[in-house]
């Protein structure tokens, strides 16, 4: 894929995601703000889920590289 096509695709995709998140924020912004202010512990849960996702991706990548090295070697 040529870079200009890739860049245009990323720009279009990003603009659609931004529009979606702005719409969600406009609809639920105040309610979510009140909820997070009242339940600060949810920040830790969200951070834990994000950390778990990152660790999962890294572990799968490392295992995949190890498997491909064994197949080649």
Order of alpha helices (4+ residues) and beta strands (2+ residues): alpha-alpha
